[in-house]
Amino acid sequence: MTLPSQAMTQLPLSQNTHRLLQQLSSFLLSHHRRDVVDLLAQVDEDDERHYSVTCSLTELGAWDPDVASRVVNSAGESMDVFDTALLSVQNQLLQELQDPGLTVKQHVHARLFGPPGFSSGSHGASPLSSIRSEMLNCLVTITGTVAKTGVVNVLESRKTYECMSCGYRFAVVVDDLTNDVSLPKQCPSTNASCNSDTFRENQMADKTFTNYQEIQVQEHFSDKINNNKKAAMVVLQDDLAESCQIGQVVHISGIVVRHASLMRGASKSGQKAVVTLALKAVSVTGNQSLGDDDRSARDEMYRNFELFWERKRHAHEEMSARDAIVNSLCPMLSGMFGIKLSVLLMLLGGTDGSVQGRAPDDETDNVYEARSSGAAHSGGGTQVDTTSYDPVTQLKKRKVVVSKAKQIDSGTRSQIHLLLVGDPGTGKSQIQRFVASVDPRTIMTSGSSTSAAGLTAAAVKENGQWTLEAGALVLANGGVCCIDEIDGLKAADSAALHEVMEQQTCSVAKAGMITTLHTKVSVFGTCNPKGNRRIDPRRSLNDQLGLPSPLLSRFDVILLLLDDMNPASDASIVDHVLRTRSMALDGADGAVDLRDPVDAMDGTGEGAWQLEKLKAYLGWCKETFHPQMSMETKHALIAYYQARRALRADHVTVRFFESLVRLSQAHAKLMARDTVTVDDAVVAICLTDSSISVLDEGVFQIPPQLRLGEMGYCMNGDSPEAKAAELKRIIFEKLLQI
């Protein structure tokens, strides 16, 4: 049985352990001297407070691979020696510095973190499903989502015993599993004449307690869709207790131990306690740090993306490049450009935090009258002269009320919610499954088999105590929650989505537990028309859906998938299906890895990025770009909003305008721009305009050949750039007329 640092200084150390202690002390002095000095300088207001020093296993391995290997393969004993080394180094530096303001911290721990997916060399990578009994006492690192947290208990961690012969007192560790102690074979005192093996517990000595919490970590979502996600029990002790919350993605380095979980309840009389494998956490971090090799590969791919857009902007082929990227999404489905574009915008989301933009410096009131200068497109918007006048300039000449707020925290969400309504068999579930492979934090569920507790959080009573277990929306925090057959939710259950979709929080008041959970999640819902009938273009869309109006108003985009039984489109779909199946039989994966998707397009418009490259591109866009609204874009969006309000439509509220802003920002991210241009606003207007009506083309009566749902690769000999310019001209002409 291993002992904590305080006890190990009193018991004799073996030769190997003493050598490891010296090696770890040298490592701390050479790599973490500044950290230990800072630890000494901290004001120790509580003698029982626990402190920690964070160390990298990668750094330790580079310093001495043999030491790192021993720490990994005998982590239970080695981490206790690491704590003792920290205490020894504190005493050494205290004597060296001779500063009266420095104090030695007795309760100190080394928080050693390894690279993601790390385990001992003999076992390879360590997802939750691969932890086995042969990995006992080894150090592993897992990534997962916190699905359940238990209450913080106080357990006795050390007991004091004394020799009944000489009275020597020493401390021993209490086993977490059995609550037993392992006593030495003979008296550990330095008195050579005492060889007694009889000891008794000193009830008068001060007892040492530790914070103890159990959490359940669910397997981090991978590319493979697996409804049976593995979960592992993780034990948090000392300062790690209450270090994570439900729904948080954590990276945990810990020791594989045998464990009888408190969450499973006490065993009944005459029955064996259920012993499972668990992780005794050594370190808990919220952000995944990449290794040098992974970071270099990522940076190289990001530079390729920058060069890609530089070439396309120089060649004025931005829209062609965007169309090729959009068609890389769900390549097994033919067409559906508008829907695929909406899904990409949902995955990217808007800009977090604040209201973008500022009033011009020469304006003194809140009415902005633009000067007659042309629109300044930042970020490389393509200019195509199609008319004798600039519609943006004409629109700017009209007075529009614009707020002068400068970077005010609005508290509005940046996540985009998408609803697909379509006839049966039009590929709605296929798109959801592809989204699950693109975003690793996607949760898939069905509205017909899900309750409010399954969506938000459930109260579970274990061992006489109530705990919260995260639902689908909480587990998908930071990702996408795909709800198939969302119309199957009961009225009481669908009401649970209201707060989540708008405020991005989930308020829980169950079994005396009152808390608020973070749910920054995009909701991707799909459903059929009411009664699984086909969509009737002569009736209102709201009348054909089985969803309440408050829920519908929270979706930024509502798009239709119609089975129009067009012979031309049917032939195209059949040809695409046969071609995809033949590629699968030939061993191809249905996607071509292209450095430049536009260069690989042929006359049929084929060519796409592979899944991994598409995922990397979306990650680059979200990390790099936080686009701000330009004044021209504000004018365009406000004018469209006022035009829609003039029609007295019930669903056009402030939420409608916020959706326009989010969609514009997401499209600017997709185009790798730091500023939201008028081109981005045109796309947002087209998406929202086409999601309103079934029978007509929305407010602007956009010609079928220019509608966003049909735009993509070159069609009818026209370039996407020319089509985008013509579409922008039509929209601004309509805005001026309205």
C-alpha positions in Angstrom: 0.0 0.0 0.0 1.5 3.3 -1.0 1.5 6.3 1.3 1.2 10.0 0.9 4.1 12.3 0.9 3.8 13.0 4.7 3.8 9.3 5.6 6.5 8.2 3.1 9.0 10.6 4.7 8.7 8.6 7.9 9.0 5.1 6.4 12.1 3.7 4.9 12.3 3.8 1.1 13.6 1.0 -1.1 16.6 1.6 -3.2 14.6 1.9 -6.5 12.1 4.2 -4.9 14.8 6.4 -3.5 16.5 6.7 -6.9 13.1 7.6 -8.5 12.6 10.3 -5.8 16.0 11.8 -6.7 15.3 11.7 -10.4 11.9 13.4 -10.0 13.4 16.0 -7.7 16.0 16.8 -10.4 13.3 17.1 -13.0 11.2 19.5 -10.9 14.3 21.6 -10.2 15.3 21.8 -13.8 11.8 22.3 -15.4 9.5 23.6 -12.7 11.7 25.6 -10.4 9.7 28.8 -11.0 6.4 26.9 -10.3 7.7 25.6 -7.0 8.9 29.0 -5.9 5.5 30.5 -6.7 4.0 27.7 -4.6 6.2 28.6 -1.7 5.2 32.3 -2.0 1.5 31.6 -1.8 -0.2 32.6 1.4 -1.2 29.5 3.3 -4.3 30.6 5.1 -5.6 27.1 5.6 -3.3 24.3 6.8 -5.6 21.7 5.2 -5.7 23.3 1.8 -4.4 21.3 -1.1 -2.0 22.7 -3.7 -0.8 21.3 -7.1 1.9 21.8 -9.7 1.1 20.9 -13.3 3.7 18.8 -15.2 3.7 17.4 -18.7 4.3 13.8 -19.3 5.6 14.7 -22.8 8.2 17.0 -21.1 9.1 14.3 -18.6 9.6 11.7 -21.4 11.9 14.1 -23.3 14.0 14.6 -20.2 14.3 10.9 -19.3 12.3 8.2 -21.2 13.1 5.6 -18.6 11.7 7.7 -15.7 8.5 8.5 -17.8 8.1 4.8 -18.6 8.2 3.8 -14.9 5.8 6.6 -14.0 3.3 5.4 -16.6 3.5 1.6 -15.9 3.6 2.0 -12.1 1.6 5.1 -11.7 0.0 4.3 -8.3 3.4 4.2 -6.5 5.2 6.7 -8.8 2.6 9.5 -8.3 3.0 9.2 -4.5 6.8 9.5 -5.0 6.1 12.5 -7.3 4.2 14.2 -4.4 7.1 13.4 -2.0 9.6 14.9 -4.5 7.5 18.1 -4.6 7.7 18.3 -0.8 11.5 17.6 -0.9 12.1 20.3 -3.5 10.1 22.8 -1.5 12.4 22.2 1.5 15.5 22.4 -0.6 14.5 25.8 -2.2 13.4 27.2 1.1 16.8 26.6 2.6 18.4 28.0 -0.6 16.4 31.2 -0.8 16.3 32.0 2.9 13.1 34.1 2.5 10.9 34.5 5.6 7.9 35.0 3.4 8.1 31.6 1.9 6.3 28.6 3.5 6.3 24.9 2.7 2.9 23.6 1.6 2.4 20.1 3.1 -0.6 19.0 1.0 0.9 19.3 -2.5 0.2 17.1 -5.5 1.9 16.7 -9.0 -0.8 17.0 -11.7 0.8 15.0 -14.5 -1.1 15.2 -17.8 -0.5 13.1 -20.8 -1.3 13.7 -24.5 -4.9 12.8 -25.5 -5.5 9.1 -26.1 -2.3 8.2 -24.2 -1.7 5.0 -22.3 1.2 2.7 -21.5 3.2 1.6 -24.6 2.0 -2.0 -24.4 -1.7 -1.0 -24.7 -1.8 1.6 -27.4 -4.5 4.3 -27.5 -6.9 4.4 -24.6 -10.5 5.2 -25.4 -12.9 4.4 -22.6 -13.9 1.1 -24.3 -10.3 -0.2 -24.3 -9.6 0.1 -20.5 -9.1 -3.4 -19.3 -7.9 -5.2 -16.1 -4.3 -5.6 -17.5 -4.0 -1.8 -17.4 -4.4 -1.7 -13.6 -2.0 0.7 -11.9 -1.1 2.3 -15.3 -1.5 5.9 -16.3 -3.9 6.7 -19.1 -5.4 9.8 -20.6 -9.0 9.9 -21.8 -11.3 12.5 -23.4 -15.0 12.5 -22.7 -18.1 14.4 -21.7 -19.2 14.6 -18.1 -22.5 12.9 -18.0 -23.1 12.7 -14.2 -21.6 14.2 -11.1 -22.0 12.9 -7.6 -21.9 14.9 -4.4 -18.6 15.7 -2.7 -18.0 13.3 0.2 -15.4 13.6 3.0 -13.4 10.4 3.5 -10.7 9.6 6.0 -7.5 9.4 4.0 -4.9 8.6 6.7 -4.8 7.0 10.1 -2.2 7.2 12.8 -0.9 4.0 14.4 1.6 3.5 17.2 3.9 0.6 18.2 2.7 -1.1 21.3 6.3 -1.8 22.3 8.2 1.4 21.8 5.3 3.9 21.3 6.6 5.1 17.8 3.8 6.7 15.8 3.4 6.5 12.0 0.8 7.2 9.4 -0.8 4.8 6.9 -3.1 5.4 4.0 -6.7 4.2 4.1 -7.6 2.1 1.0 -10.3 3.8 -1.0 -11.8 0.5 -2.0 -12.1 -1.4 1.2 -11.5 1.3 3.8 -8.7 -1.0 5.2 -5.1 -0.2 6.0 -1.9 -2.1 5.2 0.4 -2.2 8.3 4.1 -2.8 8.1 5.5 -6.2 9.1 7.7 -4.7 11.9 8.0 -1.4 13.6 9.3 1.3 11.2 11.1 3.3 13.9 14.8 3.9 13.7 15.3 2.1 16.9 17.0 -1.1 15.8 16.2 -2.9 19.0 12.4 -2.7 18.4 11.1 -5.5 16.1 7.6 -5.5 17.3 4.8 -6.3 14.9 1.9 -5.3 17.1 0.3 -1.9 16.5 -2.8 0.0 17.6 -4.7 3.0 16.2 -4.1 6.2 18.0 -7.6 7.6 18.5 -6.3 10.8 20.0 -4.2 11.8 17.0 -5.5 14.3 14.4 -7.4 12.7 11.6 -6.7 13.5 7.9 -9.7 13.8 5.5 -9.9 14.3 1.8 -12.6 15.6 -0.5 -14.0 12.7 -2.6 -16.2 13.0 -5.7 -17.3 10.5 -8.3 -18.2 11.5 -11.8 -19.2 9.6 -14.9 -17.5 10.4 -18.1 -19.1 9.4 -21.4 -17.0 8.4 -24.3 -16.0 11.3 -26.5 -18.0 11.2 -29.8 -16.0 9.9 -32.7 -16.6 9.8 -36.4 -18.4 6.4 -36.1 -22.0 6.7 -35.1 -22.5 4.4 -32.0 -25.7 4.8 -30.0 -24.1 2.8 -27.1 -21.5 5.2 -25.9 -19.1 3.8 -23.3 -18.8 5.5 -19.9 -16.3 5.3 -17.1 -16.3 6.2 -13.5 -13.7 8.8 -12.5 -12.7 9.5 -8.9 -11.8 13.1 -8.1 -9.9 13.8 -4.8 -8.5 16.8 -3.0 -8.4 19.9 -5.1 -9.8 18.1 -8.2 -13.2 17.7 -6.5 -15.9 19.9 -8.2 -13.4 20.8 -11.0 -15.8 20.0 -13.8 -19.5 20.3 -14.6 -22.1 18.3 -16.4 -21.8 18.6 -20.2 -18.2 19.7 -20.1 -15.6 18.1 -22.3 -12.7 17.1 -20.2 -9.3 15.5 -20.7 -8.4 13.3 -17.7 -5.1 11.6 -16.9 -5.6 9.0 -14.3 -4.6 5.7 -12.8 -6.6 2.6 -13.6 -7.8 1.2 -10.2 -10.3 -1.3 -8.9 -13.3 0.5 -7.4 -16.6 0.0 -5.7 -18.6 3.0 -6.8 -20.7 5.0 -4.3 -23.0 5.8 -7.2 -24.0 2.1 -7.4 -25.3 2.1 -3.8 -24.4 0.0 -0.8 -24.4 -3.8 -1.3 -27.1 -5.8 0.4 -26.3 -8.1 3.3 -24.9 -11.4 2.1 -24.0 -10.1 -1.4 -20.6 -9.2 -2.8 -19.9 -5.6 -3.6 -19.7 -4.9 -7.3 -16.1 -4.0 -8.1 -15.4 -2.2 -11.4 -12.5 -0.5 -13.1 -12.3 3.2 -12.7 -9.8 6.1 -13.1 -8.3 7.8 -10.1 -7.8 11.2 -11.6 -4.3 12.7 -11.5 -5.1 15.8 -13.6 -8.3 17.3 -15.2 -8.0 19.8 -18.0 -10.8 21.4 -20.0 -8.8 22.1 -23.2 -7.1 19.6 -25.3 -3.5 20.4 -26.0 -2.0 19.2 -29.2 1.4 17.5 -29.5 4.2 19.1 -31.6 3.5 16.8 -34.5 -0.2 17.4 -34.5 0.2 21.1 -34.1 2.6 21.2 -37.1 0.3 19.2 -39.3 -2.6 21.5 -38.3 -0.7 24.7 -39.0 0.4 23.3 -42.3 -3.2 22.6 -43.3 -4.3 26.0 -42.1 -1.6 27.7 -44.3 -2.9 25.7 -47.3 -6.4 27.0 -46.7 -5.0 30.6 -46.6 -3.2 30.1 -49.9 -6.3 28.5 -51.4 -8.4 31.6 -50.7 -5.6 33.9 -51.8 -5.6 32.2 -55.2 -9.4 32.2 -55.5 -9.7 35.9 -54.6 -7.0 36.8 -57.1 -8.7 34.9 -59.8 -12.2 36.2 -58.8 -13.5 32.7 -58.2 -14.7 33.0 -54.6 -18.2 31.7 -55.3 -17.0 28.8 -57.4 -14.7 27.8 -54.5 -17.5 28.2 -52.0 -19.8 26.0 -54.1 -17.2 23.3 -54.3 -16.8 23.3 -50.5 -20.6 23.1 -50.0 -20.9 20.2 -52.3 -18.3 18.3 -50.2 -21.0 18.0 -47.5 -22.9 14.8 -47.8 -21.7 13.9 -51.3 -23.9 10.8 -51.4 -26.9 13.0 -51.9 -27.4 14.7 -55.3 -28.0 18.4 -55.5 -29.6 20.1 -52.4 -27.1 23.0 -52.6 -29.2 25.3 -50.5 -29.7 22.7 -47.8 -26.1 21.8 -47.7 -25.1 25.4 -47.5 -27.5 25.9 -44.5 -26.0 22.9 -42.7 -22.5 24.4 -43.1 -23.7 27.7 -41.8 -25.2 25.9 -38.8 -22.0 24.1 -38.1 -20.0 27.4 -38.2 -22.4 29.6 -36.3 -22.3 33.4 -35.9 -19.9 35.6 -34.0 -20.0 35.3 -30.2 -20.3 38.0 -27.7 -21.3 41.5 -28.8 -23.2 43.7 -31.2 -20.8 44.3 -34.1 -20.2 47.7 -35.7 -20.0 51.3 -34.7 -21.5 54.5 -35.9 -19.4 56.7 -38.2 -17.2 59.2 -36.4 -18.8 62.2 -38.2 -22.4 61.3 -37.1 -23.9 62.9 -34.0 -27.3 61.3 -33.9 -28.7 57.8 -34.4 -29.9 58.5 -38.0 -27.2 57.6 -40.5 -27.3 59.1 -44.0 -24.6 57.4 -46.0 -22.4 59.4 -48.3 -22.5 58.6 -52.0 -19.3 56.7 -52.1 -19.4 53.1 -53.3 -19.7 50.2 -50.9 -16.4 49.2 -49.4 -16.1 45.4 -49.4 -13.5 44.1 -47.1 -12.3 40.6 -47.2 -12.2 40.4 -51.0 -15.8 40.5 -52.1 -16.1 39.9 -55.9 -17.3 42.9 -57.9 -19.2 42.3 -61.1 -20.7 45.2 -63.0 -24.2 44.2 -64.2 -26.1 47.5 -64.0 -25.4 51.1 -64.6 -25.8 52.0 -61.0 -24.7 50.5 -57.7 -27.8 49.3 -55.7 -25.8 49.3 -52.5 -25.1 53.0 -52.9 -28.7 53.7 -53.7 -29.8 51.9 -50.6 -27.3 53.8 -48.5 -28.8 57.1 -49.5 -32.0 56.2 -47.6 -32.0 57.1 -44.0 -32.0 54.0 -41.8 -31.9 54.0 -38.0 -28.7 52.4 -36.8 -27.7 51.9 -33.1 -24.4 53.5 -32.1 -23.6 50.8 -29.5 -19.9 49.9 -29.5 -19.2 46.2 -28.7 -22.0 45.9 -26.1 -22.4 42.5 -24.7 -25.8 41.5 -26.1 -26.2 38.1 -24.5 -27.7 36.8 -27.7 -26.8 33.4 -29.0 -24.5 32.7 -31.9 -25.7 29.1 -32.6 -27.9 28.6 -35.6 -30.9 26.3 -35.5 -32.1 24.5 -38.6 -35.3 22.6 -39.4 -35.8 20.4 -42.4 -39.3 19.6 -43.5 -39.8 17.2 -46.3 -41.6 14.4 -47.9 -40.7 10.9 -46.8 -37.6 9.5 -48.4 -35.9 12.7 -49.3 -32.7 12.2 -47.4 -33.3 14.2 -44.2 -31.8 11.5 -41.9 -28.9 11.0 -44.2 -27.9 14.7 -43.7 -28.2 14.3 -40.0 -25.9 11.3 -39.9 -23.3 13.1 -42.0 -23.4 16.0 -39.6 -22.7 13.5 -36.8 -19.6 12.5 -38.6 -18.4 16.1 -39.2 -19.0 17.5 -35.7 -17.5 15.2 -33.0 -19.9 16.7 -30.4 -23.1 15.7 -32.1 -25.8 13.8 -30.3 -28.5 12.1 -32.3 -32.0 11.3 -30.9 -35.5 10.8 -32.0 -38.4 13.0 -30.9 -40.9 10.1 -30.8 -38.9 8.3 -28.1 -37.4 11.2 -26.1 -38.8 12.9 -23.1 -38.0 16.3 -21.5 -35.7 14.6 -19.0 -33.9 12.8 -21.8 -33.3 16.1 -23.6 -32.3 18.2 -20.6 -31.3 16.4 -17.3 -32.8 13.6 -15.2 -32.7 13.4 -11.4 -31.4 10.0 -10.3 -31.3 8.7 -6.7 -28.3 6.6 -5.8 -27.1 5.5 -2.4 -29.8 7.7 -0.8 -28.6 10.9 -2.6 -30.0 12.7 -5.6 -27.7 13.4 -8.6 -28.3 14.9 -12.0 -27.6 12.9 -15.2 -27.1 14.9 -18.3 -29.5 14.6 -21.3 -29.0 14.9 -25.0 -28.9 18.7 -25.1 -26.5 19.0 -22.2 -24.2 16.4 -23.6 -24.1 18.1 -26.9 -23.0 21.4 -25.4 -20.7 23.1 -27.9 -21.9 20.9 -30.7 -25.1 19.9 -32.5 -28.2 18.0 -31.2 -29.9 16.2 -34.1 -33.6 15.5 -33.4 -35.2 13.3 -36.0 -39.0 13.3 -36.1 -39.0 16.4 -33.9 -42.8 16.7 -34.4 -43.1 13.5 -32.3 -42.3 15.4 -29.1 -45.2 15.9 -26.8 -46.2 19.5 -26.1 -44.8 19.4 -22.5 -41.5 17.9 -23.8 -41.1 20.4 -26.7 -41.4 23.2 -24.2 -38.1 22.1 -22.7 -36.5 23.3 -25.9 -37.6 26.9 -25.6 -35.0 28.0 -23.0 -32.3 25.9 -24.5 -32.7 27.2 -28.1 -32.9 30.9 -27.2 -31.1 31.5 -23.9 -28.6 28.6 -24.4 -29.1 27.4 -20.8 -31.1 24.7 -19.1 -32.7 25.5 -15.7 -33.3 22.5 -13.6 -35.3 22.3 -10.4 -35.7 18.7 -9.4 -35.6 16.8 -6.1 -34.4 19.8 -4.2 -31.6 20.5 -6.8 -31.8 23.9 -8.4 -29.1 24.7 -11.0 -28.5 26.0 -14.4 -26.6 24.0 -17.0 -24.9 25.4 -20.1 -26.4 24.2 -23.4 -24.7 26.2 -26.2 -25.9 23.8 -28.8 -27.3 24.0 -32.3 -30.6 22.1 -32.8 -31.0 20.4 -36.1 -34.5 19.1 -36.4 -36.2 17.1 -39.2 -39.8 16.1 -39.6 -42.4 15.1 -42.1 -45.6 17.0 -42.8 -48.5 16.4 -40.3 -49.8 12.9 -40.7 -46.8 11.9 -42.9 -48.6 13.4 -45.9 -47.0 15.0 -48.8 -46.5 18.8 -48.7 -49.4 20.6 -50.2 -48.1 23.8 -51.9 -51.6 25.4 -51.8 -51.6 25.4 -47.9 -49.6 27.4 -45.4 -46.5 25.6 -44.1 -47.5 26.2 -40.5 -50.8 24.4 -41.0 -49.0 21.4 -42.3 -46.5 21.0 -39.4 -47.2 19.5 -36.1 -45.0 22.0 -34.2 -46.1 24.8 -32.0 -45.5 28.4 -33.1 -43.1 29.3 -30.2 -40.8 26.4 -31.2 -41.0 27.3 -34.9 -40.0 30.9 -34.2 -36.7 29.8 -32.7 -35.4 28.1 -35.8 -33.2 30.4 -37.9 -33.9 28.6 -41.1 -36.8 26.3 -42.1 -36.2 24.6 -45.4 -38.3 22.2 -47.5 -37.3 19.0 -49.2 -39.9 18.4 -51.9 -40.3 15.3 -54.0 -41.6 17.1 -57.0 -41.5 14.0 -59.3 -39.6 15.9 -62.0 -38.3 13.5 -64.7 -35.1 15.5 -65.2 -34.2 15.6 -61.5 -35.2 11.9 -61.1 -32.8 10.9 -63.9 -30.0 13.0 -62.2 -30.6 11.4 -58.8 -30.7 7.9 -60.3 -27.4 8.5 -62.1 -25.8 9.8 -59.0 -26.9 6.8 -56.9 -25.6 4.4 -59.5 -22.3 6.2 -59.8 -21.9 6.4 -56.0 -22.5 2.6 -55.6 -20.1 1.8 -58.4 -17.4 3.8 -56.6 -18.1 2.0 -53.4 -17.8 -1.4 -55.1 -14.5 -0.2 -56.6 -13.2 0.6 -53.1 -13.4 4.4 -53.4 -14.9 6.4 -50.5 -17.1 8.7 -52.6 -14.9 11.7 -52.2 -11.7 12.9 -54.0 -9.0 14.5 -51.8 -8.4 17.8 -53.6 -6.0 20.5 -52.8 -8.2 22.8 -54.8 -11.7 21.5 -55.4 -12.4 23.9 -58.2 -9.4 22.6 -60.2 -10.8 19.1 -60.1 -14.3 19.9 -61.3 -15.3 18.6 -64.6 -18.3 19.4 -66.8 -20.7 17.5 -64.5 -19.6 19.5 -61.4 -18.0 16.6 -59.5 -15.2 16.9 -57.1 -15.2 17.2 -53.3 -13.0 17.4 -50.2 -12.6 14.4 -48.1 -14.3 14.3 -44.7 -11.1 15.0 -42.6 -10.2 18.0 -44.7 -13.7 19.4 -44.5 -13.6 19.0 -40.7 -10.2 20.8 -40.6 -11.5 23.6 -42.7 -14.6 24.2 -40.5 -12.3 24.2 -37.4 -10.0 26.7 -39.1 -12.9 29.0 -39.9 -14.3 28.9 -36.4 -10.9 29.5 -34.8 -9.6 32.1 -37.1 -12.5 34.3 -38.1 -14.8 36.4 -36.0 -16.4 38.7 -38.6 -17.7 42.1 -37.8 -20.7 43.7 -39.5 -20.0 46.4 -42.1 -22.3 49.5 -42.4 -23.4 48.4 -45.9 -24.4 45.0 -44.6 -26.4 46.6 -41.7 -28.3 48.7 -44.2 -29.2 45.7 -46.3 -30.4 43.6 -43.4 -32.4 46.4 -41.8 -34.0 47.3 -45.1 -35.1 43.6 -45.6 -36.3 43.3 -42.1 -38.4 46.5 -42.4 -39.8 45.2 -45.7 -40.8 41.9 -44.1 -42.4 43.8 -41.1 -44.4 45.9 -43.6 -46.1 42.7 -44.8 -47.5 42.2 -41.2 -46.3 38.6 -41.0 -46.8 37.1 -37.6 -43.5 35.3 -37.5 -41.3 38.3 -38.4 -40.0 39.4 -35.0 -36.7 40.6 -33.6 -35.7 36.9 -33.6 -36.0 37.0 -37.4 -33.6 39.9 -37.6 -31.1 38.2 -35.3 -31.3 35.1 -37.5 -30.3 37.3 -40.5 -27.3 38.6 -38.6 -26.1 35.1 -37.5 -26.5 33.7 -41.1 -24.5 36.6 -42.5 -21.7 36.1 -40.0 -21.6 32.3 -40.6 -21.4 32.9 -44.4 -18.5 35.3 -43.9 -16.7 32.6 -41.9 -17.3 30.1 -44.6 -15.8 32.6 -47.1 -12.8 33.2 -44.7 -13.5 36.9 -44.2 -13.1 39.1 -41.2 -15.9 41.4 -42.3 -19.5 40.6 -43.1 -20.0 42.0 -46.7 -23.1 42.6 -48.7 -22.6 39.3 -50.5 -23.0 37.5 -47.2 -26.2 39.5 -46.4 -27.6 38.4 -49.8 -27.1 34.8 -49.0 -28.8 35.3 -45.6 -31.7 37.1 -47.2 -32.1 34.3 -49.8 -32.1 31.6 -47.2 -34.7 33.2 -45.0 -36.8 34.3 -47.9 -37.0 30.8 -49.3 -37.8 29.3 -45.9 -41.1 31.2 -45.6 -43.4 30.2 -48.3 -44.2 27.0 -50.2 -46.1 28.2 -53.3 -44.2 31.4 -54.3 -40.6 32.5 -54.2 -40.9 34.6 -51.1 -40.9 38.4 -51.0 -38.6 39.0 -54.0 -40.0 36.5 -56.5 -36.5 35.3 -57.4 -36.4 33.6 -60.8 -36.0 29.8 -60.5 -32.7 29.8 -62.3 -31.2 32.1 -59.7 -32.7 30.6 -56.5 -30.1 29.6 -54.0 -31.3 26.0 -53.9 -30.2 25.5 -57.5 -26.9 27.5 -57.3 -23.8 25.5 -57.2 -21.5 24.4 -59.9 -21.5 26.1 -63.3 -25.0 25.8 -64.9 -26.2 26.9 -68.3 -22.8 28.2 -69.1 -23.0 30.9 -66.4 -20.4 31.3 -63.6 -21.5 31.3 -60.0 -19.9 34.8 -59.7 -22.2 36.1 -62.4 -25.2 34.5 -60.9 -24.4 35.9 -57.4 -24.0 39.4 -58.9 -27.3 39.1 -60.7 -29.0 37.9 -57.6 -27.6 40.8 -55.6 -28.9 43.2 -58.2 -32.4 41.8 -58.1 -32.6 41.8 -54.3 -31.5 45.4 -53.9 -33.9 46.5 -56.7 -36.7 44.9 -54.7 -35.6 46.5 -51.5 -35.6 50.0 -53.1 -39.1 49.4 -54.5 -40.4 48.2 -51.2 
